[in-house]
Amino acid sequence: MKKRTVITNIFLILIMGLTYVASFGFALPSQSLALKGCTGENNIALQITVDENSDVAAYMDRLEKLGAFGTFFFCEQCYKDKSCVISEVISRGHGVGFYVCEEHEGKETDMYIGHGYSVPVMSCDDGSALRRIGPSIDFEKLKTHAAWQQLLQENIYGDMFIRIDANNEFGDFEKVVQIIRDKGYTILKVEEML
């Protein structure tokens, strides 16, 4: 009798859970996280993660040479220390956002989105509020695959955020930008995709 009651309760919980998901969909944690843009067109936004060693000017030069703009994300705790660099990024027409540095304890740097996958959480001002952004494609994880160029060429579907570390590996950066351009996508700032 006990076993039957336990099994019945498990089925009831499963039915209630499935009913909730069917009615309300899968809910992310309290603050919504944008994983894709909402332009409905073939646009890509580059989330360029900057650290103290990044040559931000060189990245901007490469983007501008192609007529494109990126969004540069600085460490939240170091944001004020980079005010002159941030001012230059803004004055050259690029976007600015921030992320939580891993070395600053007590802050969540990644968000689990299911299926064994976490994405770095970054914040960007969309003009009306600060929005949490996660990459659709995390290039740093994609680079662990030997055939990353082929995967990237096959798996871009538009209105996506691609995160790239500004680690001064300009060859890889230029290849990513070229793949995006070759597929006919427009590169926008993150704020233009929200």
C-alpha positions, -999 to 999 in steps of 0.1 A, spaced: 0 0 0 28 24 9 46 17 -24 15 24 -43 9 57 -25 45 68 -32 42 60 -69 9 78 -71 24 109 -55 54 108 -79 30 107 -109 9 135 -95 40 157 -90 52 149 -126 17 158 -140 16 191 -121 52 199 -132 43 192 -169 11 212 -166 31 241 -152 57 240 -180 30 236 -207 11 266 -192 39 290 -183 70 277 -201 105 273 -186 113 302 -163 148 315 -158 158 330 -124 141 362 -113 160 386 -136 155 377 -172 186 368 -192 188 376 -229 204 348 -248 193 360 -283 185 394 -298 150 404 -307 154 422 -341 141 392 -360 168 396 -387 203 383 -395 222 403 -369 250 393 -346 263 412 -316 298 406 -304 303 405 -266 340 413 -263 352 406 -228 380 429 -217 407 425 -190 437 445 -180 459 430 -208 434 436 -236 444 459 -264 410 475 -268 421 501 -294 434 473 -317 400 455 -315 382 487 -323 405 494 -352 398 459 -367 360 463 -363 359 498 -377 380 487 -407 351 463 -415 325 489 -408 313 471 -377 308 479 -340 311 457 -310 302 459 -273 331 458 -249 325 444 -214 347 455 -186 351 439 -152 324 455 -129 349 460 -100 375 476 -122 350 497 -143 361 530 -127 398 522 -133 392 520 -170 373 553 -174 396 567 -201 394 535 -221 356 533 -217 353 570 -228 373 562 -259 351 531 -267 319 552 -264 333 581 -284 342 557 -312 307 544 -314 310 511 -297 289 498 -268 300 493 -232 289 468 -205 303 450 -176 307 416 -160 316 403 -126 353 393 -123 359 357 -113 385 367 -87 359 388 -67 344 362 -44 308 360 -35 294 371 -69 279 348 -94 298 349 -127 280 322 -147 243 312 -149 233 276 -154 208 274 -183 204 236 -184 217 205 -202 251 209 -184 257 243 -199 264 276 -181 269 310 -197 288 341 -184 264 367 -172 271 403 -184 251 435 -180 244 460 -207 224 493 -207 197 490 -233 188 527 -229 160 522 -204 175 496 -179 204 474 -172 198 440 -189 215 407 -182 230 392 -213 245 357 -219 261 346 -251 242 324 -276 277 312 -287 306 313 -262 336 314 -286 360 305 -258 342 272 -252 338 266 -289 375 270 -294 381 237 -275 366 219 -306 392 213 -333 367 222 -360 355 254 -344 355 273 -377 333 248 -394 309 246 -363 306 284 -363 299 285 -401 272 259 -397 256 270 -364 249 308 -366 212 314 -370 208 351 -366 200 375 -338 227 360 -316 253 371 -291 288 358 -296 312 362 -266 349 366 -274 377 372 -249 398 402 -259 430 381 -253 449 398 -282 446 367 -304 436 389 -333 438 361 -359 410 341 -343 390 373 -338 393 383 -374 383 348 -385 352 349 -364 343 384 -378 350 371 -414 327 341 -410 299 363 -397 304 387 -426 306 359 -452 273 345 -440 257 379 -447 251 389 -411 252 425 -399 273 431 -367 255 453 -342 261 465 -307 244 445 -280 221 474 -271 208 475 -307 197 438 -304 177 442 -272 
